[in-house]
Protein backbone atom coordinates (compact mmCIF):
# COMPACT_ATOMS: atom_id res chain seq x y z
CA UNK A 1 0.00 0.00 0.00
CA UNK A 2 1.38 3.37 -1.01
CA UNK A 3 0.72 6.39 1.18
CA UNK A 4 0.84 9.80 -0.48
CA UNK A 5 0.97 12.82 1.82
CA UNK A 6 -0.21 16.17 0.54
CA UNK A 7 1.08 19.30 2.21
CA UNK A 8 -0.76 22.56 1.75
CA UNK A 9 0.81 25.81 2.96
CA UNK A 10 -1.19 27.95 5.35
CA UNK A 11 -2.30 31.27 3.88
CA UNK A 12 -3.86 34.13 5.77
CA UNK A 13 -7.07 35.58 4.33
CA UNK A 14 -6.28 38.55 2.09
CA UNK A 15 -9.66 40.21 2.81
CA UNK A 16 -10.36 40.52 6.53
CA UNK A 17 -13.79 41.11 8.12
CA UNK A 18 -13.02 44.84 8.06
CA UNK A 19 -13.50 44.68 4.28
CA UNK A 20 -16.96 43.18 4.76
CA UNK A 21 -17.92 46.08 7.01
CA UNK A 22 -16.54 48.65 4.58
CA UNK A 23 -18.22 47.26 1.48
CA UNK A 24 -21.48 46.91 3.40
CA UNK A 25 -21.44 50.48 4.74
CA UNK A 26 -20.29 51.86 1.39
CA UNK A 27 -23.29 50.17 -0.25
CA UNK A 28 -25.65 51.65 2.35
CA UNK A 29 -24.05 55.08 1.92
CA UNK A 30 -24.40 55.11 -1.87
CA UNK A 31 -28.01 53.95 -1.57
CA UNK A 32 -28.67 56.62 1.05
CA UNK A 33 -27.13 59.26 -1.20
CA UNK A 34 -29.27 58.24 -4.18
CA UNK A 35 -32.44 58.14 -2.07
CA UNK A 36 -31.69 61.48 -0.39
CA UNK A 37 -30.93 63.16 -3.73
CA UNK A 38 -34.18 61.81 -5.21
CA UNK A 39 -36.18 62.96 -2.18
CA UNK A 40 -34.60 66.43 -2.34
CA UNK A 41 -36.32 67.00 -5.70
CA UNK A 42 -39.69 65.76 -4.46
CA UNK A 43 -42.55 68.24 -4.21
CA UNK A 44 -43.09 69.82 -0.79
CA UNK A 45 -45.39 67.57 1.24
CA UNK A 46 -45.10 64.63 -1.19
CA UNK A 47 -44.33 61.10 -0.04
CA UNK A 48 -40.82 61.33 -1.47
CA UNK A 49 -40.17 64.58 0.39
CA UNK A 50 -41.42 63.02 3.63
CA UNK A 51 -38.78 60.30 3.26
CA UNK A 52 -36.01 62.91 3.09
CA UNK A 53 -35.22 63.08 6.85
CA UNK A 54 -34.73 59.32 7.20
CA UNK A 55 -32.71 59.23 3.96
CA UNK A 56 -30.45 61.99 5.31
CA UNK A 57 -30.04 60.17 8.64
CA UNK A 58 -29.14 56.93 6.82
CA UNK A 59 -26.62 58.80 4.71
CA UNK A 60 -25.15 60.59 7.74
CA UNK A 61 -24.45 57.40 9.68
CA UNK A 62 -23.06 55.35 6.78
CA UNK A 63 -21.00 58.07 5.06
CA UNK A 64 -19.04 58.60 8.28
CA UNK A 65 -18.76 54.97 9.41
CA UNK A 66 -17.66 53.60 6.00
CA UNK A 67 -14.32 55.49 5.78
CA UNK A 68 -13.51 54.49 9.37
CA UNK A 69 -13.89 50.83 8.36
CA UNK A 70 -11.67 51.40 5.34
CA UNK A 71 -8.89 52.97 7.41
CA UNK A 72 -9.11 50.07 9.84
CA UNK A 73 -8.87 47.59 6.96
CA UNK A 74 -5.64 49.27 5.85
CA UNK A 75 -4.20 48.34 9.30
CA UNK A 76 -2.09 51.50 9.32
CA UNK A 77 -4.14 54.70 8.83
CA UNK A 78 -1.01 56.52 7.61
CA UNK A 79 -0.95 54.07 4.69
CA UNK A 80 -3.81 56.07 3.22
CA UNK A 81 -1.32 58.86 2.52
CA UNK A 82 0.66 56.56 0.23
CA UNK A 83 -2.23 56.55 -2.24
CA UNK A 84 -1.65 60.28 -2.78
CA UNK A 85 2.13 60.37 -2.52
CA UNK A 86 2.48 57.44 -4.94
CA UNK A 87 -0.62 57.59 -7.12
CA UNK A 88 -1.08 54.55 -9.39
CA UNK A 89 -4.01 55.13 -11.78
CA UNK A 90 -4.13 51.45 -12.79
CA UNK A 91 -5.06 50.49 -9.22
CA UNK A 92 -8.72 50.80 -8.22
CA UNK A 93 -7.69 51.26 -4.60
CA UNK A 94 -5.61 54.26 -5.60
CA UNK A 95 -8.45 55.69 -7.70
CA UNK A 96 -10.84 55.10 -4.81
CA UNK A 97 -8.59 57.17 -2.56
CA UNK A 98 -9.54 60.14 -4.75
CA UNK A 99 -13.22 59.27 -5.17
CA UNK A 100 -14.04 58.53 -1.52
CA UNK A 101 -13.10 61.94 0.00
CA UNK A 102 -15.18 63.66 -2.69
CA UNK A 103 -18.17 61.48 -1.83
CA UNK A 104 -17.81 62.05 1.90
CA UNK A 105 -17.46 65.83 1.40
CA UNK A 106 -20.53 66.01 -0.84
CA UNK A 107 -22.50 63.84 1.58
CA UNK A 108 -21.65 66.02 4.58
CA UNK A 109 -22.41 69.20 2.58
CA UNK A 110 -25.79 67.78 1.53
CA UNK A 111 -26.64 66.85 5.13
CA UNK A 112 -25.64 70.31 6.36
CA UNK A 113 -27.73 72.04 3.68
CA UNK A 114 -30.78 70.00 4.72
CA UNK A 115 -30.23 70.73 8.41
CA UNK A 116 -29.80 74.45 7.80
CA UNK A 117 -32.84 74.64 5.59
CA UNK A 118 -30.91 75.57 2.44
CA UNK A 119 -33.19 73.83 -0.02
CA UNK A 120 -31.57 75.49 -3.02
CA UNK A 121 -28.11 74.31 -2.02
CA UNK A 122 -29.45 70.84 -1.31
CA UNK A 123 -31.05 70.50 -4.75
CA UNK A 124 -27.92 71.88 -6.42
CA UNK A 125 -25.75 69.32 -4.61
CA UNK A 126 -28.10 66.42 -5.40
CA UNK A 127 -26.86 65.72 -8.99
CA UNK A 128 -23.23 65.90 -7.87
CA UNK A 129 -23.99 63.55 -4.99
CA UNK A 130 -25.64 61.07 -7.38
CA UNK A 131 -22.62 61.05 -9.71
CA UNK A 132 -20.25 60.64 -6.77
CA UNK A 133 -22.34 57.80 -5.31
CA UNK A 134 -22.31 55.98 -8.65
CA UNK A 135 -18.52 56.39 -8.86
CA UNK A 136 -18.14 54.78 -5.41
CA UNK A 137 -20.50 51.99 -6.45
CA UNK A 138 -18.42 51.24 -9.53
CA UNK A 139 -15.03 51.52 -7.80
CA UNK A 140 -15.95 49.18 -4.92
CA UNK A 141 -17.30 46.60 -7.34
CA UNK A 142 -14.31 46.93 -9.65
CA UNK A 143 -11.93 46.23 -6.75
CA UNK A 144 -13.28 42.68 -6.69
CA UNK A 145 -14.06 42.29 -10.38
CA UNK A 146 -10.42 42.77 -11.47
CA UNK A 147 -9.12 39.80 -9.41
CA UNK A 148 -8.59 37.21 -12.14
CA UNK A 149 -7.35 34.55 -9.73
CA UNK A 150 -10.92 34.26 -8.43
CA UNK A 151 -13.19 33.50 -11.43
CA UNK A 152 -16.25 33.91 -9.20
CA UNK A 153 -15.33 37.56 -8.65
CA UNK A 154 -13.93 38.26 -12.11
CA UNK A 155 -17.24 39.23 -13.71
CA UNK A 156 -19.37 42.33 -14.23
CA UNK A 157 -22.19 40.66 -12.28
CA UNK A 158 -20.28 41.22 -9.01
CA UNK A 159 -20.51 45.05 -9.04
CA UNK A 160 -24.18 44.82 -10.04
CA UNK A 161 -25.00 42.44 -7.19
CA UNK A 162 -23.03 44.47 -4.68
CA UNK A 163 -24.89 47.62 -5.75
CA UNK A 164 -28.38 46.10 -5.58
CA UNK A 165 -27.83 44.33 -2.25
CA UNK A 166 -26.25 47.48 -0.80
CA UNK A 167 -29.22 49.59 -1.85
CA UNK A 168 -31.61 46.99 -0.43
CA UNK A 169 -29.68 47.32 2.84
CA UNK A 170 -30.30 51.08 2.60
CA UNK A 171 -34.04 50.39 2.61
CA UNK A 172 -33.58 48.17 5.66
CA UNK A 173 -31.48 50.79 7.46
CA UNK A 174 -34.13 53.43 6.71
CA UNK A 175 -36.83 51.20 8.24
CA UNK A 176 -34.73 50.93 11.41
CA UNK A 177 -33.60 54.55 11.65
CA UNK A 178 -36.96 56.23 11.05
CA UNK A 179 -38.03 55.28 14.56
CA UNK A 180 -35.13 57.34 15.98
CA UNK A 181 -36.30 60.55 14.29
CA UNK A 182 -38.25 63.20 16.22
CA UNK A 183 -42.01 62.83 15.82
CA UNK A 184 -42.22 65.84 13.48
CA UNK A 185 -39.74 64.29 11.07
CA UNK A 186 -41.03 60.72 10.95
CA UNK A 187 -42.35 59.93 7.46
CA UNK A 188 -45.58 58.16 8.35
CA UNK A 189 -47.10 54.87 7.16
CA UNK A 190 -47.87 56.03 3.61
CA UNK A 191 -44.27 57.09 2.98
CA UNK A 192 -43.05 53.81 4.48
CA UNK A 193 -45.21 52.00 1.95
CA UNK A 194 -43.36 53.89 -0.77
CA UNK A 195 -40.07 52.81 0.81
CA UNK A 196 -41.36 49.24 0.82
CA UNK A 197 -42.14 49.56 -2.89
CA UNK A 198 -38.56 50.66 -3.54
CA UNK A 199 -37.34 47.62 -1.62
CA UNK A 200 -39.54 45.29 -3.65
CA UNK A 201 -38.30 46.83 -6.90
CA UNK A 202 -34.69 46.25 -5.81
CA UNK A 203 -35.50 42.67 -4.79
CA UNK A 204 -37.11 42.05 -8.19
CA UNK A 205 -34.04 43.47 -9.91
CA UNK A 206 -31.85 41.10 -7.88
CA UNK A 207 -33.92 38.11 -9.01
CA UNK A 208 -33.64 39.19 -12.66
CA UNK A 209 -29.88 39.70 -12.31
CA UNK A 210 -29.50 36.24 -10.74
CA UNK A 211 -31.47 34.67 -13.60
CA UNK A 212 -29.39 36.56 -16.18
CA UNK A 213 -26.18 35.46 -14.44
CA UNK A 214 -27.31 31.82 -14.48
CA UNK A 215 -28.55 32.08 -18.06
CA UNK A 216 -25.32 33.50 -19.41
CA UNK A 217 -23.40 30.89 -17.43
CA UNK A 218 -25.36 27.99 -18.88
CA UNK A 219 -24.83 29.47 -22.35
CA UNK A 220 -21.09 29.36 -21.76
CA UNK A 221 -20.71 33.13 -21.65
CA UNK A 222 -19.94 33.48 -17.96
CA UNK A 223 -17.05 31.74 -16.16
CA UNK A 224 -18.33 32.96 -12.82
CA UNK A 225 -21.40 30.71 -12.91
CA UNK A 226 -19.33 27.60 -13.64
CA UNK A 227 -17.00 28.49 -10.79
CA UNK A 228 -19.94 28.93 -8.41
CA UNK A 229 -21.23 25.46 -9.33
CA UNK A 230 -17.77 23.95 -8.78
CA UNK A 231 -17.38 25.61 -5.39
CA UNK A 232 -20.88 24.57 -4.37
CA UNK A 233 -20.19 20.96 -5.37
CA UNK A 234 -16.68 20.56 -3.95
CA UNK A 235 -16.36 22.85 -0.93
CA UNK A 236 -18.76 22.65 2.04
CA UNK A 237 -17.48 25.98 3.44
CA UNK A 238 -18.75 27.82 0.35
CA UNK A 239 -21.93 25.72 0.15
CA UNK A 240 -22.89 26.53 3.73
CA UNK A 241 -22.14 30.25 3.39
CA UNK A 242 -24.04 30.64 0.13
CA UNK A 243 -27.06 28.54 1.15
CA UNK A 244 -27.37 30.42 4.44
CA UNK A 245 -27.18 33.77 2.68
CA UNK A 246 -29.72 32.78 0.00
CA UNK A 247 -32.25 31.25 2.42
CA UNK A 248 -32.04 34.17 4.82
CA UNK A 249 -32.38 36.69 1.98
CA UNK A 250 -35.41 34.88 0.53
CA UNK A 251 -37.09 34.81 3.95
CA UNK A 252 -36.56 38.55 4.44
CA UNK A 253 -37.85 39.41 0.97
CA UNK A 254 -40.88 37.21 1.68
CA UNK A 255 -41.53 39.23 4.83
CA UNK A 256 -41.23 42.41 2.75
CA UNK A 257 -43.85 41.06 0.33
CA UNK A 258 -46.28 40.23 3.13
CA UNK A 259 -45.71 43.42 5.09
CA UNK A 260 -48.17 45.69 3.32
CA UNK A 261 -50.52 46.06 6.29
CA UNK A 262 -47.91 45.75 9.05
CA UNK A 263 -45.67 48.74 8.45
CA UNK A 264 -47.51 50.73 11.10
CA UNK A 265 -46.23 48.31 13.73
CA UNK A 266 -42.92 49.64 15.03
CA UNK A 267 -41.63 46.20 16.02
CA UNK A 268 -42.33 44.80 12.57
CA UNK A 269 -40.46 47.55 10.72
CA UNK A 270 -37.54 47.17 13.12
CA UNK A 271 -37.24 43.41 12.54
CA UNK A 272 -37.81 43.79 8.79
CA UNK A 273 -35.20 46.53 8.50
CA UNK A 274 -32.62 44.60 10.48
CA UNK A 275 -33.34 41.52 8.36
CA UNK A 276 -32.83 43.38 5.08
CA UNK A 277 -29.56 44.88 6.29
CA UNK A 278 -28.36 41.56 7.71
CA UNK A 279 -29.10 39.68 4.47
CA UNK A 280 -26.98 42.16 2.49
CA UNK A 281 -24.20 41.81 5.06
CA UNK A 282 -24.43 37.99 4.91
CA UNK A 283 -24.13 38.10 1.11
CA UNK A 284 -20.88 40.04 1.44
CA UNK A 285 -19.59 37.68 4.11
CA UNK A 286 -20.22 34.69 1.83
CA UNK A 287 -18.67 36.49 -1.14
CA UNK A 288 -15.56 37.71 0.70
CA UNK A 289 -14.84 35.28 3.51
CA UNK A 290 -16.55 32.14 2.19
CA UNK A 291 -14.72 32.24 -1.14
CA UNK A 292 -11.36 32.73 0.60
CA UNK A 293 -11.89 29.39 2.31
CA UNK A 294 -11.19 27.57 -0.96
CA UNK A 295 -7.90 27.45 -2.89
CA UNK A 296 -7.19 29.62 -5.90
CA UNK A 297 -5.13 26.85 -7.46
CA UNK A 298 -4.57 23.17 -6.70
CA UNK A 299 -5.92 21.19 -3.77
CA UNK A 300 -6.42 21.85 -0.11
CA UNK A 301 -8.29 24.42 1.96
CA UNK A 302 -7.37 27.87 3.21
CA UNK A 303 -8.68 27.51 6.71
CA UNK A 304 -9.84 30.77 8.26
CA UNK A 305 -10.57 31.12 11.94
CA UNK A 306 -12.27 34.27 13.15
CA UNK A 307 -9.82 36.12 15.43
CA UNK A 308 -11.33 37.62 18.55
CA UNK A 309 -9.27 40.83 18.42
CA UNK A 310 -9.36 43.95 16.28
CA UNK A 311 -8.98 42.04 13.01
CA UNK A 312 -12.08 39.95 13.72
CA UNK A 313 -14.93 39.88 16.21
CA UNK A 314 -13.95 42.97 18.24
CA UNK A 315 -13.46 44.96 15.06
CA UNK A 316 -16.93 44.01 13.82
CA UNK A 317 -18.48 44.88 17.16
CA UNK A 318 -16.55 48.15 17.12
CA UNK A 319 -18.06 49.15 13.76
CA UNK A 320 -21.53 48.24 15.01
CA UNK A 321 -20.90 50.31 18.14
CA UNK A 322 -19.75 53.26 16.03
CA UNK A 323 -22.99 53.13 14.02
CA UNK A 324 -25.08 53.00 17.21
CA UNK A 325 -23.15 55.96 18.62
CA UNK A 326 -23.68 57.97 15.42
CA UNK A 327 -27.43 57.24 15.47
CA UNK A 328 -27.63 58.30 19.12
CA UNK A 329 -25.65 61.48 18.43
CA UNK A 330 -27.80 62.38 15.41
CA UNK A 331 -31.04 61.75 17.34
CA UNK A 332 -29.83 63.88 20.22
CA UNK A 333 -28.75 66.67 17.87
CA UNK A 334 -32.10 66.68 16.05
CA UNK A 335 -33.96 66.90 19.35
CA UNK A 336 -31.74 69.66 20.72
CA UNK A 337 -31.20 71.58 17.47
CA UNK A 338 -34.16 70.81 15.18
CA UNK A 339 -33.47 70.86 11.46
CA UNK A 340 -34.85 73.92 9.69
CA UNK A 341 -35.67 71.92 6.57
CA UNK A 342 -39.39 71.70 5.76
CA UNK A 343 -40.97 68.49 7.02
CA UNK A 344 -44.60 67.50 6.73
CA UNK A 345 -46.13 66.05 9.92
CA UNK A 346 -46.37 62.27 10.01
CA UNK A 347 -49.67 61.07 8.59
CA UNK A 348 -51.11 57.59 8.28
SULZIJO-V231085 format. One record per residue. N is the residue number from 0. RES is the residue in one small letter. BURIAL is I if it has 9 or more other C-alpha atoms within 8 Angstrom, else O. Layout:
# SULZIJO-V231085
n=N res=RES burial=BURIAL
n=N res=RES burial=BURIAL
This chain:
# SULZIJO-V231085
n=0 res=x burial=O
n=1 res=x burial=O
n=2 res=x burial=O
n=3 res=x burial=O
n=4 res=x burial=O
n=5 res=x burial=O
n=6 res=x burial=O
n=7 res=x burial=O
n=8 res=x burial=O
n=9 res=x burial=O
n=10 res=x burial=O
n=11 res=x burial=O
n=12 res=x burial=I
n=13 res=x burial=O
n=14 res=x burial=I
n=15 res=x burial=I
n=16 res=x burial=I
n=17 res=x burial=I
n=18 res=x burial=I
n=19 res=x burial=I
n=20 res=x burial=I
n=21 res=x burial=I
n=22 res=x burial=I
n=23 res=x burial=I
n=24 res=x burial=I
n=25 res=x burial=I
n=26 res=x burial=I
n=27 res=x burial=I
n=28 res=x burial=I
n=29 res=x burial=I
n=30 res=x burial=I
n=31 res=x burial=I
n=32 res=x burial=I
n=33 res=x burial=I
n=34 res=x burial=I
n=35 res=x burial=I
n=36 res=x burial=I
n=37 res=x burial=I
n=38 res=x burial=I
n=39 res=x burial=I
n=40 res=x burial=O
n=41 res=x burial=I
n=42 res=x burial=O
n=43 res=x burial=O
n=44 res=x burial=O
n=45 res=x burial=O
n=46 res=x burial=I
n=47 res=x burial=I
n=48 res=x burial=I
n=49 res=x burial=I
n=50 res=x burial=I
n=51 res=x burial=I
n=52 res=x burial=I
n=53 res=x burial=I
n=54 res=x burial=I
n=55 res=x burial=I
n=56 res=x burial=I
n=57 res=x burial=I
n=58 res=x burial=I
n=59 res=x burial=I
n=60 res=x burial=I
n=61 res=x burial=I
n=62 res=x burial=I
n=63 res=x burial=I
n=64 res=x burial=I
n=65 res=x burial=I
n=66 res=x burial=I
n=67 res=x burial=O
n=68 res=x burial=I
n=69 res=x burial=I
n=70 res=x burial=I
n=71 res=x burial=I
n=72 res=x burial=I
n=73 res=x burial=I
n=74 res=x burial=O
n=75 res=x burial=O
n=76 res=x burial=O
n=77 res=x burial=O
n=78 res=x burial=O
n=79 res=x burial=I
n=80 res=x burial=O
n=81 res=x burial=I
n=82 res=x burial=I
n=83 res=x burial=I
n=84 res=x burial=O
n=85 res=x burial=O
n=86 res=x burial=O
n=87 res=x burial=O
n=88 res=x burial=O
n=89 res=x burial=O
n=90 res=x burial=O
n=91 res=x burial=I
n=92 res=x burial=O
n=93 res=x burial=I
n=94 res=x burial=I
n=95 res=x burial=I
n=96 res=x burial=I
n=97 res=x burial=O
n=98 res=x burial=I
n=99 res=x burial=I
n=100 res=x burial=O
n=101 res=x burial=I
n=102 res=x burial=I
n=103 res=x burial=I
n=104 res=x burial=O
n=105 res=x burial=I
n=106 res=x burial=I
n=107 res=x burial=I
n=108 res=x burial=I
n=109 res=x burial=I
n=110 res=x burial=I
n=111 res=x burial=O
n=112 res=x burial=I
n=113 res=x burial=I
n=114 res=x burial=I
n=115 res=x burial=I
n=116 res=x burial=I
n=117 res=x burial=I
n=118 res=x burial=I
n=119 res=x burial=O
n=120 res=x burial=I
n=121 res=x burial=I
n=122 res=x burial=I
n=123 res=x burial=O
n=124 res=x burial=I
n=125 res=x burial=I
n=126 res=x burial=I
n=127 res=x burial=I
n=128 res=x burial=I
n=129 res=x burial=I
n=130 res=x burial=O
n=131 res=x burial=I
n=132 res=x burial=I
n=133 res=x burial=I
n=134 res=x burial=I
n=135 res=x burial=I
n=136 res=x burial=I
n=137 res=x burial=I
n=138 res=x burial=I
n=139 res=x burial=I
n=140 res=x burial=I
n=141 res=x burial=I
n=142 res=x burial=I
n=143 res=x burial=I
n=144 res=x burial=I
n=145 res=x burial=O
n=146 res=x burial=I
n=147 res=x burial=O
n=148 res=x burial=O
n=149 res=x burial=O
n=150 res=x burial=I
n=151 res=x burial=I
n=152 res=x burial=I
n=153 res=x burial=I
n=154 res=x burial=I
n=155 res=x burial=O
n=156 res=x burial=O
n=157 res=x burial=I
n=158 res=x burial=I
n=159 res=x burial=I
n=160 res=x burial=I
n=161 res=x burial=I
n=162 res=x burial=I
n=163 res=x burial=I
n=164 res=x burial=I
n=165 res=x burial=I
n=166 res=x burial=I
n=167 res=x burial=I
n=168 res=x burial=I
n=169 res=x burial=I
n=170 res=x burial=I
n=171 res=x burial=I
n=172 res=x burial=I
n=173 res=x burial=I
n=174 res=x burial=I
n=175 res=x burial=I
n=176 res=x burial=I
n=177 res=x burial=I
n=178 res=x burial=O
n=179 res=x burial=O
n=180 res=x burial=I
n=181 res=x burial=I
n=182 res=x burial=O
n=183 res=x burial=I
n=184 res=x burial=I
n=185 res=x burial=I
n=186 res=x burial=I
n=187 res=x burial=I
n=188 res=x burial=I
n=189 res=x burial=I
n=190 res=x burial=I
n=191 res=x burial=I
n=192 res=x burial=I
n=193 res=x burial=I
n=194 res=x burial=I
n=195 res=x burial=I
n=196 res=x burial=O
n=197 res=x burial=I
n=198 res=x burial=I
n=199 res=x burial=I
n=200 res=x burial=O
n=201 res=x burial=I
n=202 res=x burial=I
n=203 res=x burial=O
n=204 res=x burial=I
n=205 res=x burial=I
n=206 res=x burial=O
n=207 res=x burial=O
n=208 res=x burial=I
n=209 res=x burial=O
n=210 res=x burial=O
n=211 res=x burial=O
n=212 res=x burial=I
n=213 res=x burial=I
n=214 res=x burial=O
n=215 res=x burial=I
n=216 res=x burial=I
n=217 res=x burial=I
n=218 res=x burial=O
n=219 res=x burial=O
n=220 res=x burial=O
n=221 res=x burial=I
n=222 res=x burial=I
n=223 res=x burial=I
n=224 res=x burial=I
n=225 res=x burial=I
n=226 res=x burial=I
n=227 res=x burial=I
n=228 res=x burial=O
n=229 res=x burial=O
n=230 res=x burial=I
n=231 res=x burial=I
n=232 res=x burial=O
n=233 res=x burial=O
n=234 res=x burial=I
n=235 res=x burial=O
n=236 res=x burial=I
n=237 res=x burial=I
n=238 res=x burial=I
n=239 res=x burial=O
n=240 res=x burial=I
n=241 res=x burial=I
n=242 res=x burial=O
n=243 res=x burial=O
n=244 res=x burial=I
n=245 res=x burial=I
n=246 res=x burial=O
n=247 res=x burial=I
n=248 res=x burial=I
n=249 res=x burial=O
n=250 res=x burial=O
n=251 res=x burial=I
n=252 res=x burial=I
n=253 res=x burial=O
n=254 res=x burial=I
n=255 res=x burial=I
n=256 res=x burial=O
n=257 res=x burial=O
n=258 res=x burial=O
n=259 res=x burial=O
n=260 res=x burial=O
n=261 res=x burial=O
n=262 res=x burial=I
n=263 res=x burial=O
n=264 res=x burial=O
n=265 res=x burial=O
n=266 res=x burial=O
n=267 res=x burial=I
n=268 res=x burial=I
n=269 res=x burial=I
n=270 res=x burial=O
n=271 res=x burial=I
n=272 res=x burial=I
n=273 res=x burial=I
n=274 res=x burial=I
n=275 res=x burial=I
n=276 res=x burial=I
n=277 res=x burial=I
n=278 res=x burial=I
n=279 res=x burial=I
n=280 res=x burial=I
n=281 res=x burial=I
n=282 res=x burial=I
n=283 res=x burial=I
n=284 res=x burial=I
n=285 res=x burial=I
n=286 res=x burial=O
n=287 res=x burial=I
n=288 res=x burial=I
n=289 res=x burial=I
n=290 res=x burial=I
n=291 res=x burial=I
n=292 res=x burial=I
n=293 res=x burial=I
n=294 res=x burial=I
n=295 res=x burial=O
n=296 res=x burial=O
n=297 res=x burial=O
n=298 res=x burial=O
n=299 res=x burial=O
n=300 res=x burial=O
n=301 res=x burial=I
n=302 res=x burial=O
n=303 res=x burial=O
n=304 res=x burial=O
n=305 res=x burial=O
n=306 res=x burial=O
n=307 res=x burial=O
n=308 res=x burial=O
n=309 res=x burial=I
n=310 res=x burial=I
n=311 res=x burial=I
n=312 res=x burial=I
n=313 res=x burial=I
n=314 res=x burial=I
n=315 res=x burial=I
n=316 res=x burial=O
n=317 res=x burial=O
n=318 res=x burial=I
n=319 res=x burial=O
n=320 res=x burial=O
n=321 res=x burial=I
n=322 res=x burial=I
n=323 res=x burial=O
n=324 res=x burial=O
n=325 res=x burial=I
n=326 res=x burial=I
n=327 res=x burial=O
n=328 res=x burial=O
n=329 res=x burial=I
n=330 res=x burial=I
n=331 res=x burial=O
n=332 res=x burial=I
n=333 res=x burial=I
n=334 res=x burial=O
n=335 res=x burial=O
n=336 res=x burial=O
n=337 res=x burial=O
n=338 res=x burial=I
n=339 res=x burial=O
n=340 res=x burial=I
n=341 res=x burial=O
n=342 res=x burial=I
n=343 res=x burial=I
n=344 res=x burial=I
n=345 res=x burial=I
n=346 res=x burial=O
n=347 res=x burial=O
